[in-house]
Amino acid sequence: MGNAVVVTTQLPPAEAEALLMALREQYRSNLNEHWYADQFRLISDGLRHGAILAHVPVMAAQKRLMAALSLSLKSVK
């Protein structure tokens, strides 16, 4: 990603955990919504998640942010 946007922030662990929980819930809801949508319904289960992420940029960003938050929280503990 040559032109990637870098976001840096500092959060207390409690806020980071709350944000991570909210992102996970929103991600689950969005994934469920798109999983059964006509656009993705005919894609095999093994490829469907990747196809959704490729077509829904907000979910791809959420996945990266959840991974970064999880890693940061593990390094704090």
N, CA, C and O atoms as a Tripos MOL2 file, in Angstrom:
@<TRIPOS>MOLECULE
protein
  308   307    77     0     0
PROTEIN
NO_CHARGES

@<TRIPOS>ATOM
      1 N           0.8420   -1.1830    0.0000 N.3       1 MET1
      2 CA          0.0000    0.0000    0.0000 C.3       1 MET1
      3 C           0.8830    1.2400    0.0000 C.2       1 MET1
      4 O           1.2360    1.7620    1.0580 O.2       1 MET1
      5 N           1.2260    1.6950   -1.1590 N.am      2 GLY2
      6 CA          2.0920    2.8460   -1.2830 C.3       2 GLY2
      7 C           1.4650    4.1440   -0.8060 C.2       2 GLY2
      8 O           2.1650    5.0130   -0.2860 O.2       2 GLY2
      9 N           0.1800    4.2860   -0.9710 N.am      3 ASN3
     10 CA         -0.4930    5.5220   -0.5680 C.3       3 ASN3
     11 C          -1.4150    5.2990    0.6260 C.2       3 ASN3
     12 O          -2.4710    5.9240    0.7300 O.2       3 ASN3
     13 N          -1.0130    4.4090    1.5210 N.am      4 ALA4
     14 CA         -1.8450    4.0670    2.6790 C.3       4 ALA4
     15 C          -1.9650    5.2390    3.6500 C.2       4 ALA4
     16 O          -1.0500    6.0520    3.7850 O.2       4 ALA4
     17 N          -3.0800    5.3050    4.3020 N.am      5 VAL5
     18 CA         -3.3280    6.2830    5.3570 C.3       5 VAL5
     19 C          -2.9200    5.6420    6.6760 C.2       5 VAL5
     20 O          -3.3400    4.5260    6.9810 O.2       5 VAL5
     21 N          -2.1160    6.3330    7.4490 N.am      6 VAL6
     22 CA         -1.6730    5.8270    8.7450 C.3       6 VAL6
     23 C          -2.4100    6.5960    9.8300 C.2       6 VAL6
     24 O          -2.4110    7.8270    9.8440 O.2       6 VAL6
     25 N          -3.0320    5.8640   10.7280 N.am      7 VAL7
     26 CA         -3.7740    6.4640   11.8370 C.3       7 VAL7
     27 C          -3.1090    6.0130   13.1310 C.2       7 VAL7
     28 O          -2.9270    4.8180   13.3640 O.2       7 VAL7
     29 N          -2.7550    6.9660   13.9550 N.am      8 THR8
     30 CA         -2.1360    6.6720   15.2400 C.3       8 THR8
     31 C          -2.9650    7.3390   16.3330 C.2       8 THR8
     32 O          -3.3600    8.4980   16.2100 O.2       8 THR8
     33 N          -3.2200    6.5940   17.3970 N.am      9 THR9
     34 CA         -3.9780    7.1480   18.5120 C.3       9 THR9
     35 C          -3.5420    6.4780   19.8020 C.2       9 THR9
     36 O          -2.9380    5.4060   19.7860 O.2       9 THR9
     37 N          -3.8460    7.1050   20.8940 N.am     10 GLN10
     38 CA         -3.5980    6.5280   22.2040 C.3      10 GLN10
     39 C          -4.9260    6.4740   22.9470 C.2      10 GLN10
     40 O          -5.6240    7.4780   23.0880 O.2      10 GLN10
     41 N          -5.2540    5.2830   23.4140 N.am     11 LEU11
     42 CA         -6.4950    5.0840   24.1530 C.3      11 LEU11
     43 C          -6.1990    4.3490   25.4420 C.2      11 LEU11
     44 O          -5.3220    3.4850   25.4740 O.2      11 LEU11
     45 N          -6.9120    4.6750   26.5030 N.am     12 PRO12
     46 CA         -6.8130    3.8470   27.7070 C.3      12 PRO12
     47 C          -7.3130    2.4430   27.3630 C.2      12 PRO12
     48 O          -8.1770    2.2940   26.4980 O.2      12 PRO12
     49 N          -6.7880    1.4220   28.0210 N.am     13 PRO13
     50 CA         -7.2040    0.0490   27.7150 C.3      13 PRO13
     51 C          -8.7200   -0.1610   27.7500 C.2      13 PRO13
     52 O          -9.2590   -0.8920   26.9180 O.2      13 PRO13
     53 N          -9.3990    0.4560   28.6820 N.am     14 ALA14
     54 CA        -10.8510    0.2760   28.7730 C.3      14 ALA14
     55 C         -11.5580    0.8070   27.5240 C.2      14 ALA14
     56 O         -12.4980    0.1860   27.0260 O.2      14 ALA14
     57 N         -11.1070    1.9450   27.0270 N.am     15 GLU15
     58 CA        -11.6990    2.5060   25.8130 C.3      15 GLU15
     59 C         -11.3630    1.6470   24.5960 C.2      15 GLU15
     60 O         -12.2130    1.4410   23.7300 O.2      15 GLU15
     61 N         -10.1440    1.1500   24.5250 N.am     16 ALA16
     62 CA         -9.7420    0.2890   23.4170 C.3      16 ALA16
     63 C         -10.5610   -0.9950   23.4090 C.2      16 ALA16
     64 O         -10.9930   -1.4500   22.3500 O.2      16 ALA16
     65 N         -10.7740   -1.5750   24.5740 N.am     17 GLU17
     66 CA        -11.5800   -2.7970   24.6620 C.3      17 GLU17
     67 C         -13.0260   -2.5210   24.2730 C.2      17 GLU17
     68 O         -13.6440   -3.3320   23.5840 O.2      17 GLU17
     69 N         -13.5680   -1.3970   24.7020 N.am     18 ALA18
     70 CA        -14.9450   -1.0340   24.3510 C.3      18 ALA18
     71 C         -15.0740   -0.8220   22.8430 C.2      18 ALA18
     72 O         -16.0440   -1.2650   22.2270 O.2      18 ALA18
     73 N         -14.1010   -0.1480   22.2620 N.am     19 LEU19
     74 CA        -14.1080    0.0730   20.8190 C.3      19 LEU19
     75 C         -14.0050   -1.2480   20.0740 C.2      19 LEU19
     76 O         -14.7080   -1.4510   19.0840 O.2      19 LEU19
     77 N         -13.1460   -2.1440   20.5260 N.am     20 LEU20
     78 CA        -12.9940   -3.4450   19.8980 C.3      20 LEU20
     79 C         -14.2930   -4.2410   19.9640 C.2      20 LEU20
     80 O         -14.6940   -4.8570   18.9770 O.2      20 LEU20
     81 N         -14.9460   -4.2320   21.1070 N.am     21 MET21
     82 CA        -16.2220   -4.9440   21.2440 C.3      21 MET21
     83 C         -17.2800   -4.3640   20.3080 C.2      21 MET21
     84 O         -18.0370   -5.1140   19.6910 O.2      21 MET21
     85 N         -17.3390   -3.0460   20.1980 N.am     22 ALA22
     86 CA        -18.3140   -2.3950   19.3160 C.3      22 ALA22
     87 C         -18.0240   -2.7230   17.8520 C.2      22 ALA22
     88 O         -18.9420   -2.9860   17.0750 O.2      22 ALA22
     89 N         -16.7450   -2.7050   17.4820 N.am     23 LEU23
     90 CA        -16.3710   -3.0370   16.1090 C.3      23 LEU23
     91 C         -16.7130   -4.4850   15.7800 C.2      23 LEU23
     92 O         -17.2010   -4.7760   14.6890 O.2      23 LEU23
     93 N         -16.4600   -5.3890   16.7130 N.am     24 ARG24
     94 CA        -16.7720   -6.8100   16.4850 C.3      24 ARG24
     95 C         -18.2670   -7.0110   16.2620 C.2      24 ARG24
     96 O         -18.6750   -7.7490   15.3650 O.2      24 ARG24
     97 N         -19.0700   -6.3600   17.0730 N.am     25 GLU25
     98 CA        -20.5230   -6.5030   16.9370 C.3      25 GLU25
     99 C         -21.0020   -5.9300   15.6110 C.2      25 GLU25
    100 O         -21.8220   -6.5420   14.9270 O.2      25 GLU25
    101 N         -20.5000   -4.7740   15.2520 N.am     26 GLN26
    102 CA        -20.8810   -4.1560   13.9800 C.3      26 GLN26
    103 C         -20.4220   -5.0250   12.8030 C.2      26 GLN26
    104 O         -21.1510   -5.1860   11.8250 O.2      26 GLN26
    105 N         -19.2150   -5.5780   12.9030 N.am     27 TYR27
    106 CA        -18.6750   -6.4390   11.8540 C.3      27 TYR27
    107 C         -19.5450   -7.6920   11.6980 C.2      27 TYR27
    108 O         -19.8860   -8.0850   10.5820 O.2      27 TYR27
    109 N         -19.8960   -8.3090   12.8220 N.am     28 ARG28
    110 CA        -20.7540   -9.5050   12.7750 C.3      28 ARG28
    111 C         -22.0900   -9.1860   12.0980 C.2      28 ARG28
    112 O         -22.5720   -9.9530   11.2650 O.2      28 ARG28
    113 N         -22.6710   -8.0630   12.4600 N.am     29 SER29
    114 CA        -23.9550   -7.6660   11.8890 C.3      29 SER29
    115 C         -23.8300   -7.4300   10.3810 C.2      29 SER29
    116 O         -24.6600   -7.8970    9.6010 O.2      29 SER29
    117 N         -22.7880   -6.7030    9.9820 N.am     30 ASN30
    118 CA        -22.5790   -6.4250    8.5580 C.3      30 ASN30
    119 C         -22.2950   -7.7010    7.7790 C.2      30 ASN30
    120 O         -22.8010   -7.8760    6.6710 O.2      30 ASN30
    121 N         -21.4840   -8.5970    8.3520 N.am     31 LEU31
    122 CA        -21.1660   -9.8430    7.6720 C.3      31 LEU31
    123 C         -22.4280  -10.6740    7.4780 C.2      31 LEU31
    124 O         -22.6370  -11.2400    6.4050 O.2      31 LEU31
    125 N         -23.2600  -10.7510    8.4900 N.am     32 ASN32
    126 CA        -24.5100  -11.5030    8.3820 C.3      32 ASN32
    127 C         -25.4120  -10.8990    7.3090 C.2      32 ASN32
    128 O         -26.0390  -11.6250    6.5360 O.2      32 ASN32
    129 N         -25.4740   -9.5940    7.2660 N.am     33 GLU33
    130 CA        -26.3130   -8.9020    6.2760 C.3      33 GLU33
    131 C         -25.8330   -9.2070    4.8570 C.2      33 GLU33
    132 O         -26.6400   -9.5200    3.9820 O.2      33 GLU33
    133 N         -24.5240   -9.1150    4.6290 N.am     34 HIS34
    134 CA        -23.9840   -9.3290    3.2890 C.3      34 HIS34
    135 C         -23.9060  -10.8130    2.9210 C.2      34 HIS34
    136 O         -24.0120  -11.1650    1.7460 O.2      34 HIS34
    137 N         -23.7260  -11.6710    3.9050 N.am     35 TRP35
    138 CA        -23.5650  -13.1040    3.6480 C.3      35 TRP35
    139 C         -24.7400  -13.6680    2.8520 C.2      35 TRP35
    140 O         -24.5630  -14.4930    1.9560 O.2      35 TRP35
    141 N         -25.9380  -13.2090    3.1950 N.am     36 TYR36
    142 CA        -27.1440  -13.7390    2.5550 C.3      36 TYR36
    143 C         -27.6790  -12.8370    1.4470 C.2      36 TYR36
    144 O         -28.7330  -13.1210    0.8790 O.2      36 TYR36
    145 N         -26.9720  -11.7610    1.1350 N.am     37 ALA37
    146 CA        -27.4030  -10.8570    0.0700 C.3      37 ALA37
    147 C         -27.2840  -11.5540   -1.2820 C.2      37 ALA37
    148 O         -26.4000  -12.3900   -1.4750 O.2      37 ALA37
    149 N         -28.1620  -11.2180   -2.2100 N.am     38 ASP38
    150 CA        -28.1550  -11.8400   -3.5300 C.3      38 ASP38
    151 C         -26.8010  -11.7280   -4.2250 C.2      38 ASP38
    152 O         -26.3980  -12.6410   -4.9460 O.2      38 ASP38
    153 N         -26.1040  -10.6260   -4.0150 N.am     39 GLN39
    154 CA        -24.8150  -10.3990   -4.6570 C.3      39 GLN39
    155 C         -23.7950  -11.4820   -4.2940 C.2      39 GLN39
    156 O         -22.9530  -11.8320   -5.1210 O.2      39 GLN39
    157 N         -23.8570  -12.0100   -3.0860 N.am     40 PHE40
    158 CA        -22.8610  -12.9700   -2.6140 C.3      40 PHE40
    159 C         -23.4170  -14.3780   -2.3910 C.2      40 PHE40
    160 O         -22.6590  -15.3030   -2.1010 O.2      40 PHE40
    161 N         -24.6990  -14.5420   -2.5210 N.am     41 ARG41
    162 CA        -25.3650  -15.8010   -2.1900 C.3      41 ARG41
    163 C         -24.8330  -16.9870   -2.9810 C.2      41 ARG41
    164 O         -24.7660  -18.0940   -2.4460 O.2      41 ARG41
    165 N         -24.4580  -16.7910   -4.2240 N.am     42 LEU42
    166 CA        -24.0240  -17.8910   -5.0750 C.3      42 LEU42
    167 C         -22.5260  -18.1760   -4.9940 C.2      42 LEU42
    168 O         -22.0400  -19.1070   -5.6380 O.2      42 LEU42
    169 N         -21.7970  -17.3940   -4.2190 N.am     43 ILE43
    170 CA        -20.3660  -17.6170   -4.0190 C.3      43 ILE43
    171 C         -20.2150  -18.6840   -2.9350 C.2      43 ILE43
    172 O         -20.8970  -18.6380   -1.9110 O.2      43 ILE43
    173 N         -19.3140  -19.6480   -3.1680 N.am     44 SER44
    174 CA        -19.1560  -20.7360   -2.1950 C.3      44 SER44
    175 C         -18.7270  -20.1810   -0.8350 C.2      44 SER44
    176 O         -18.0830  -19.1360   -0.7430 O.2      44 SER44
    177 N         -19.1010  -20.9090    0.2060 N.am     45 ASP45
    178 CA        -18.8280  -20.4620    1.5790 C.3      45 ASP45
    179 C         -17.3520  -20.1570    1.8080 C.2      45 ASP45
    180 O         -17.0250  -19.1970    2.5040 O.2      45 ASP45
    181 N         -16.4650  -20.9500    1.2390 N.am     46 GLY46
    182 CA        -15.0350  -20.7620    1.4550 C.3      46 GLY46
    183 C         -14.4830  -19.4840    0.8520 C.2      46 GLY46
    184 O         -13.4430  -18.9920    1.2880 O.2      46 GLY46
    185 N         -15.1690  -18.9400   -0.1480 N.am     47 LEU47
    186 CA        -14.6990  -17.7280   -0.8220 C.3      47 LEU47
    187 C         -15.5550  -16.5030   -0.5160 C.2      47 LEU47
    188 O         -15.1800  -15.3810   -0.8570 O.2      47 LEU47
    189 N         -16.6790  -16.7100    0.1130 N.am     48 ARG48
    190 CA        -17.6460  -15.6210    0.2890 C.3      48 ARG48
    191 C         -17.1220  -14.4930    1.1870 C.2      48 ARG48
    192 O         -17.3140  -13.3190    0.8730 O.2      48 ARG48
    193 N         -16.4630  -14.8370    2.2980 N.am     49 HIS49
    194 CA        -15.9720  -13.8040    3.2110 C.3      49 HIS49
    195 C         -14.9900  -12.8790    2.4900 C.2      49 HIS49
    196 O         -15.0920  -11.6580    2.6050 O.2      49 HIS49
    197 N         -14.0540  -13.4470    1.7570 N.am     50 GLY50
    198 CA        -13.0890  -12.6460    1.0050 C.3      50 GLY50
    199 C         -13.7500  -11.7880   -0.0560 C.2      50 GLY50
    200 O         -13.3470  -10.6460   -0.2780 O.2      50 GLY50
    201 N         -14.7630  -12.3320   -0.7090 N.am     51 ALA51
    202 CA        -15.4840  -11.5650   -1.7270 C.3      51 ALA51
    203 C         -16.2090  -10.3780   -1.1050 C.2      51 ALA51
    204 O         -16.2460   -9.2880   -1.6760 O.2      51 ALA51
    205 N         -16.7800  -10.6030    0.0630 N.am     52 ILE52
    206 CA        -17.4640   -9.5050    0.7590 C.3      52 ILE52
    207 C         -16.4630   -8.4180    1.1200 C.2      52 ILE52
    208 O         -16.7210   -7.2350    0.8960 O.2      52 ILE52
    209 N         -15.3110   -8.8150    1.6810 N.am     53 LEU53
    210 CA        -14.3010   -7.8240    2.0600 C.3      53 LEU53
    211 C         -13.7950   -7.0500    0.8420 C.2      53 LEU53
    212 O         -13.4990   -5.8590    0.9390 O.2      53 LEU53
    213 N         -13.6960   -7.7240   -0.2940 N.am     54 ALA54
    214 CA        -13.2240   -7.0600   -1.5130 C.3      54 ALA54
    215 C         -14.2260   -6.0290   -2.0330 C.2      54 ALA54
    216 O         -13.8390   -5.0580   -2.6840 O.2      54 ALA54
    217 N         -15.4980   -6.2370   -1.7500 N.am     55 HIS55
    218 CA        -16.5370   -5.3450   -2.2580 C.3      55 HIS55
    219 C         -17.0930   -4.3740   -1.2240 C.2      55 HIS55
    220 O         -17.8350   -3.4570   -1.5770 O.2      55 HIS55
    221 N         -16.7470   -4.5600    0.0360 N.am     56 VAL56
    222 CA        -17.2560   -3.6760    1.0980 C.3      56 VAL56
    223 C         -16.0490   -3.1230    1.8600 C.2      56 VAL56
    224 O         -15.6370   -3.7070    2.8620 O.2      56 VAL56
    225 N         -15.4760   -2.0030    1.3970 N.am     57 PRO57
    226 CA        -14.2480   -1.4790    1.9890 C.3      57 PRO57
    227 C         -14.3390   -1.1640    3.4770 C.2      57 PRO57
    228 O         -13.3410   -1.2790    4.1880 O.2      57 PRO57
    229 N         -15.5100   -0.7710    3.9620 N.am     58 VAL58
    230 CA        -15.6250   -0.4480    5.3850 C.3      58 VAL58
    231 C         -15.3880   -1.6900    6.2340 C.2      58 VAL58
    232 O         -14.8240   -1.5980    7.3240 O.2      58 VAL58
    233 N         -15.8130   -2.8480    5.7420 N.am     59 MET59
    234 CA        -15.5980   -4.0770    6.5030 C.3      59 MET59
    235 C         -14.1290   -4.4790    6.4850 C.2      59 MET59
    236 O         -13.6080   -4.9770    7.4830 O.2      59 MET59
    237 N         -13.4620   -4.2650    5.3570 N.am     60 ALA60
    238 CA        -12.0270   -4.5510    5.2960 C.3      60 ALA60
    239 C         -11.2730   -3.6540    6.2730 C.2      60 ALA60
    240 O         -10.3400   -4.1010    6.9410 O.2      60 ALA60
    241 N         -11.6800   -2.3910    6.3550 N.am     61 ALA61
    242 CA        -11.0420   -1.4610    7.2960 C.3      61 ALA61
    243 C         -11.3370   -1.8690    8.7400 C.2      61 ALA61
    244 O         -10.4550   -1.8010    9.5960 O.2      61 ALA61
    245 N         -12.5590   -2.2870    9.0090 N.am     62 GLN62
    246 CA        -12.9080   -2.7440   10.3550 C.3      62 GLN62
    247 C         -12.0650   -3.9500   10.7490 C.2      62 GLN62
    248 O         -11.6100   -4.0440   11.8890 O.2      62 GLN62
    249 N         -11.8540   -4.8650    9.8210 N.am     63 LYS63
    250 CA        -11.0700   -6.0620   10.1160 C.3      63 LYS63
    251 C          -9.6360   -5.6860   10.4800 C.2      63 LYS63
    252 O          -9.0730   -6.2320   11.4300 O.2      63 LYS63
    253 N          -9.0480   -4.7640    9.7360 N.am     64 ARG64
    254 CA         -7.6830   -4.3080   10.0410 C.3      64 ARG64
    255 C          -7.6230   -3.6020   11.3930 C.2      64 ARG64
    256 O          -6.6960   -3.8130   12.1740 O.2      64 ARG64
    257 N          -8.6220   -2.7620   11.6580 N.am     65 LEU65
    258 CA         -8.6390   -2.0280   12.9250 C.3      65 LEU65
    259 C          -8.8350   -2.9780   14.1040 C.2      65 LEU65
    260 O          -8.2140   -2.7950   15.1510 O.2      65 LEU65
    261 N          -9.6830   -3.9840   13.9510 N.am     66 MET66
    262 CA         -9.8730   -4.9580   15.0270 C.3      66 MET66
    263 C          -8.5760   -5.7170   15.2950 C.2      66 MET66
    264 O          -8.2360   -5.9740   16.4490 O.2      66 MET66
    265 N          -7.8610   -6.0730   14.2470 N.am     67 ALA67
    266 CA         -6.5930   -6.7860   14.4170 C.3      67 ALA67
    267 C          -5.5710   -5.9030   15.1290 C.2      67 ALA67
    268 O          -4.8530   -6.3710   16.0130 O.2      67 ALA67
    269 N          -5.5060   -4.6310   14.7470 N.am     68 ALA68
    270 CA         -4.5550   -3.7130   15.3820 C.3      68 ALA68
    271 C          -4.9000   -3.4890   16.8550 C.2      68 ALA68
    272 O          -4.0130   -3.4690   17.7080 O.2      68 ALA68
    273 N          -6.1770   -3.3230   17.1470 N.am     69 LEU69
    274 CA         -6.5990   -3.1340   18.5350 C.3      69 LEU69
    275 C          -6.2990   -4.3760   19.3670 C.2      69 LEU69
    276 O          -5.8040   -4.2620   20.4880 O.2      69 LEU69
    277 N          -6.5930   -5.5570   18.8330 N.am     70 SER70
    278 CA         -6.3240   -6.8070   19.5570 C.3      70 SER70
    279 C          -4.8430   -6.9500   19.8650 C.2      70 SER70
    280 O          -4.4650   -7.2950   20.9850 O.2      70 SER70
    281 N          -4.0110   -6.6880   18.8790 N.am     71 LEU71
    282 CA         -2.5630   -6.7940   19.0690 C.3      71 LEU71
    283 C          -2.0700   -5.7870   20.1090 C.2      71 LEU71
    284 O          -1.2500   -6.1240   20.9630 O.2      71 LEU71
    285 N          -2.5650   -4.5630   20.0350 N.am     72 SER72
    286 CA         -2.1590   -3.5400   20.9890 C.3      72 SER72
    287 C          -2.5940   -3.8800   22.4050 C.2      72 SER72
    288 O          -1.8410   -3.6870   23.3600 O.2      72 SER72
    289 N          -3.8160   -4.3900   22.5350 N.am     73 LEU73
    290 CA         -4.3040   -4.7670   23.8660 C.3      73 LEU73
    291 C          -3.5010   -5.9230   24.4580 C.2      73 LEU73
    292 O          -3.2600   -5.9560   25.6650 O.2      73 LEU73
    293 N          -3.0890   -6.8610   23.6230 N.am     74 LYS74
    294 CA         -2.2780   -7.9900   24.1060 C.3      74 LYS74
    295 C          -0.9160   -7.5160   24.5600 C.2      74 LYS74
    296 O          -0.3680   -8.0550   25.5220 O.2      74 LYS74
    297 N          -0.3540   -6.5220   23.8910 N.am     75 SER75
    298 CA          0.9710   -6.0450   24.2720 C.3      75 SER75
    299 C           0.9330   -5.2300   25.5540 C.2      75 SER75
    300 O           1.9490   -5.1100   26.2400 O.2      75 SER75
    301 N          -0.2370   -4.6630   25.8900 N.am     76 VAL76
    302 CA         -0.3860   -3.8840   27.1210 C.3      76 VAL76
    303 C          -0.5250   -4.8040   28.3290 C.2      76 VAL76
    304 O          -0.0690   -4.4690   29.4230 O.2      76 VAL76
    305 N          -1.1490   -5.9560   28.1350 N.am     77 LYS77
    306 CA         -1.4250   -6.8700   29.2580 C.3      77 LYS77
    307 C          -0.2400   -7.6870   29.6230 C.2      77 LYS77
    308 O          -0.3110   -8.5010   30.5440 O.2      77 LYS77
@<TRIPOS>BOND
     1     1     2 1
     2     2     3 1
     3     3     4 2
     4     3     5 am
     5     5     6 1
     6     6     7 1
     7     7     8 2
     8     7     9 am
     9     9    10 1
    10    10    11 1
    11    11    12 2
    12    11    13 am
    13    13    14 1
    14    14    15 1
    15    15    16 2
    16    15    17 am
    17    17    18 1
    18    18    19 1
    19    19    20 2
    20    19    21 am
    21    21    22 1
    22    22    23 1
    23    23    24 2
    24    23    25 am
    25    25    26 1
    26    26    27 1
    27    27    28 2
    28    27    29 am
    29    29    30 1
    30    30    31 1
    31    31    32 2
    32    31    33 am
    33    33    34 1
    34    34    35 1
    35    35    36 2
    36    35    37 am
    37    37    38 1
    38    38    39 1
    39    39    40 2
    40    39    41 am
    41    41    42 1
    42    42    43 1
    43    43    44 2
    44    43    45 am
    45    45    46 1
    46    46    47 1
    47    47    48 2
    48    47    49 am
    49    49    50 1
    50    50    51 1
    51    51    52 2
    52    51    53 am
    53    53    54 1
    54    54    55 1
    55    55    56 2
    56    55    57 am
    57    57    58 1
    58    58    59 1
    59    59    60 2
    60    59    61 am
    61    61    62 1
    62    62    63 1
    63    63    64 2
    64    63    65 am
    65    65    66 1
    66    66    67 1
    67    67    68 2
    68    67    69 am
    69    69    70 1
    70    70    71 1
    71    71    72 2
    72    71    73 am
    73    73    74 1
    74    74    75 1
    75    75    76 2
    76    75    77 am
    77    77    78 1
    78    78    79 1
    79    79    80 2
    80    79    81 am
    81    81    82 1
    82    82    83 1
    83    83    84 2
    84    83    85 am
    85    85    86 1
    86    86    87 1
    87    87    88 2
    88    87    89 am
    89    89    90 1
    90    90    91 1
    91    91    92 2
    92    91    93 am
    93    93    94 1
    94    94    95 1
    95    95    96 2
    96    95    97 am
    97    97    98 1
    98    98    99 1
    99    99   100 2
   100    99   101 am
   101   101   102 1
   102   102   103 1
   103   103   104 2
   104   103   105 am
   105   105   106 1
   106   106   107 1
   107   107   108 2
   108   107   109 am
   109   109   110 1
   110   110   111 1
   111   111   112 2
   112   111   113 am
   113   113   114 1
   114   114   115 1
   115   115   116 2
   116   115   117 am
   117   117   118 1
   118   118   119 1
   119   119   120 2
   120   119   121 am
   121   121   122 1
   122   122   123 1
   123   123   124 2
   124   123   125 am
   125   125   126 1
   126   126   127 1
   127   127   128 2
   128   127   129 am
   129   129   130 1
   130   130   131 1
   131   131   132 2
   132   131   133 am
   133   133   134 1
   134   134   135 1
   135   135   136 2
   136   135   137 am
   137   137   138 1
   138   138   139 1
   139   139   140 2
   140   139   141 am
   141   141   142 1
   142   142   143 1
   143   143   144 2
   144   143   145 am
   145   145   146 1
   146   146   147 1
   147   147   148 2
   148   147   149 am
   149   149   150 1
   150   150   151 1
   151   151   152 2
   152   151   153 am
   153   153   154 1
   154   154   155 1
   155   155   156 2
   156   155   157 am
   157   157   158 1
   158   158   159 1
   159   159   160 2
   160   159   161 am
   161   161   162 1
   162   162   163 1
   163   163   164 2
   164   163   165 am
   165   165   166 1
   166   166   167 1
   167   167   168 2
   168   167   169 am
   169   169   170 1
   170   170   171 1
   171   171   172 2
   172   171   173 am
   173   173   174 1
   174   174   175 1
   175   175   176 2
   176   175   177 am
   177   177   178 1
   178   178   179 1
   179   179   180 2
   180   179   181 am
   181   181   182 1
   182   182   183 1
   183   183   184 2
   184   183   185 am
   185   185   186 1
   186   186   187 1
   187   187   188 2
   188   187   189 am
   189   189   190 1
   190   190   191 1
   191   191   192 2
   192   191   193 am
   193   193   194 1
   194   194   195 1
   195   195   196 2
   196   195   197 am
   197   197   198 1
   198   198   199 1
   199   199   200 2
   200   199   201 am
   201   201   202 1
   202   202   203 1
   203   203   204 2
   204   203   205 am
   205   205   206 1
   206   206   207 1
   207   207   208 2
   208   207   209 am
   209   209   210 1
   210   210   211 1
   211   211   212 2
   212   211   213 am
   213   213   214 1
   214   214   215 1
   215   215   216 2
   216   215   217 am
   217   217   218 1
   218   218   219 1
   219   219   220 2
   220   219   221 am
   221   221   222 1
   222   222   223 1
   223   223   224 2
   224   223   225 am
   225   225   226 1
   226   226   227 1
   227   227   228 2
   228   227   229 am
   229   229   230 1
   230   230   231 1
   231   231   232 2
   232   231   233 am
   233   233   234 1
   234   234   235 1
   235   235   236 2
   236   235   237 am
   237   237   238 1
   238   238   239 1
   239   239   240 2
   240   239   241 am
   241   241   242 1
   242   242   243 1
   243   243   244 2
   244   243   245 am
   245   245   246 1
   246   246   247 1
   247   247   248 2
   248   247   249 am
   249   249   250 1
   250   250   251 1
   251   251   252 2
   252   251   253 am
   253   253   254 1
   254   254   255 1
   255   255   256 2
   256   255   257 am
   257   257   258 1
   258   258   259 1
   259   259   260 2
   260   259   261 am
   261   261   262 1
   262   262   263 1
   263   263   264 2
   264   263   265 am
   265   265   266 1
   266   266   267 1
   267   267   268 2
   268   267   269 am
   269   269   270 1
   270   270   271 1
   271   271   272 2
   272   271   273 am
   273   273   274 1
   274   274   275 1
   275   275   276 2
   276   275   277 am
   277   277   278 1
   278   278   279 1
   279   279   280 2
   280   279   281 am
   281   281   282 1
   282   282   283 1
   283   283   284 2
   284   283   285 am
   285   285   286 1
   286   286   287 1
   287   287   288 2
   288   287   289 am
   289   289   290 1
   290   290   291 1
   291   291   292 2
   292   291   293 am
   293   293   294 1
   294   294   295 1
   295   295   296 2
   296   295   297 am
   297   297   298 1
   298   298   299 1
   299   299   300 2
   300   299   301 am
   301   301   302 1
   302   302   303 1
   303   303   304 2
   304   303   305 am
   305   305   306 1
   306   306   307 1
   307   307   308 2
@<TRIPOS>SUBSTRUCTURE
     1 MET1         2 RESIDUE 1 A MET
     2 GLY2         6 RESIDUE 1 A GLY
     3 ASN3        10 RESIDUE 1 A ASN
     4 ALA4        14 RESIDUE 1 A ALA
     5 VAL5        18 RESIDUE 1 A VAL
     6 VAL6        22 RESIDUE 1 A VAL
     7 VAL7        26 RESIDUE 1 A VAL
     8 THR8        30 RESIDUE 1 A THR
     9 THR9        34 RESIDUE 1 A THR
    10 GLN10       38 RESIDUE 1 A GLN
    11 LEU11       42 RESIDUE 1 A LEU
    12 PRO12       46 RESIDUE 1 A PRO
    13 PRO13       50 RESIDUE 1 A PRO
    14 ALA14       54 RESIDUE 1 A ALA
    15 GLU15       58 RESIDUE 1 A GLU
    16 ALA16       62 RESIDUE 1 A ALA
    17 GLU17       66 RESIDUE 1 A GLU
    18 ALA18       70 RESIDUE 1 A ALA
    19 LEU19       74 RESIDUE 1 A LEU
    20 LEU20       78 RESIDUE 1 A LEU
    21 MET21       82 RESIDUE 1 A MET
    22 ALA22       86 RESIDUE 1 A ALA
    23 LEU23       90 RESIDUE 1 A LEU
    24 ARG24       94 RESIDUE 1 A ARG
    25 GLU25       98 RESIDUE 1 A GLU
    26 GLN26      102 RESIDUE 1 A GLN
    27 TYR27      106 RESIDUE 1 A TYR
    28 ARG28      110 RESIDUE 1 A ARG
    29 SER29      114 RESIDUE 1 A SER
    30 ASN30      118 RESIDUE 1 A ASN
    31 LEU31      122 RESIDUE 1 A LEU
    32 ASN32      126 RESIDUE 1 A ASN
    33 GLU33      130 RESIDUE 1 A GLU
    34 HIS34      134 RESIDUE 1 A HIS
    35 TRP35      138 RESIDUE 1 A TRP
    36 TYR36      142 RESIDUE 1 A TYR
    37 ALA37      146 RESIDUE 1 A ALA
    38 ASP38      150 RESIDUE 1 A ASP
    39 GLN39      154 RESIDUE 1 A GLN
    40 PHE40      158 RESIDUE 1 A PHE
    41 ARG41      162 RESIDUE 1 A ARG
    42 LEU42      166 RESIDUE 1 A LEU
    43 ILE43      170 RESIDUE 1 A ILE
    44 SER44      174 RESIDUE 1 A SER
    45 ASP45      178 RESIDUE 1 A ASP
    46 GLY46      182 RESIDUE 1 A GLY
    47 LEU47      186 RESIDUE 1 A LEU
    48 ARG48      190 RESIDUE 1 A ARG
    49 HIS49      194 RESIDUE 1 A HIS
    50 GLY50      198 RESIDUE 1 A GLY
    51 ALA51      202 RESIDUE 1 A ALA
    52 ILE52      206 RESIDUE 1 A ILE
    53 LEU53      210 RESIDUE 1 A LEU
    54 ALA54      214 RESIDUE 1 A ALA
    55 HIS55      218 RESIDUE 1 A HIS
    56 VAL56      222 RESIDUE 1 A VAL
    57 PRO57      226 RESIDUE 1 A PRO
    58 VAL58      230 RESIDUE 1 A VAL
    59 MET59      234 RESIDUE 1 A MET
    60 ALA60      238 RESIDUE 1 A ALA
    61 ALA61      242 RESIDUE 1 A ALA
    62 GLN62      246 RESIDUE 1 A GLN
    63 LYS63      250 RESIDUE 1 A LYS
    64 ARG64      254 RESIDUE 1 A ARG
    65 LEU65      258 RESIDUE 1 A LEU
    66 MET66      262 RESIDUE 1 A MET
    67 ALA67      266 RESIDUE 1 A ALA
    68 ALA68      270 RESIDUE 1 A ALA
    69 LEU69      274 RESIDUE 1 A LEU
    70 SER70      278 RESIDUE 1 A SER
    71 LEU71      282 RESIDUE 1 A LEU
    72 SER72      286 RESIDUE 1 A SER
    73 LEU73      290 RESIDUE 1 A LEU
    74 LYS74      294 RESIDUE 1 A LYS
    75 SER75      298 RESIDUE 1 A SER
    76 VAL76      302 RESIDUE 1 A VAL
    77 LYS77      306 RESIDUE 1 A LYS
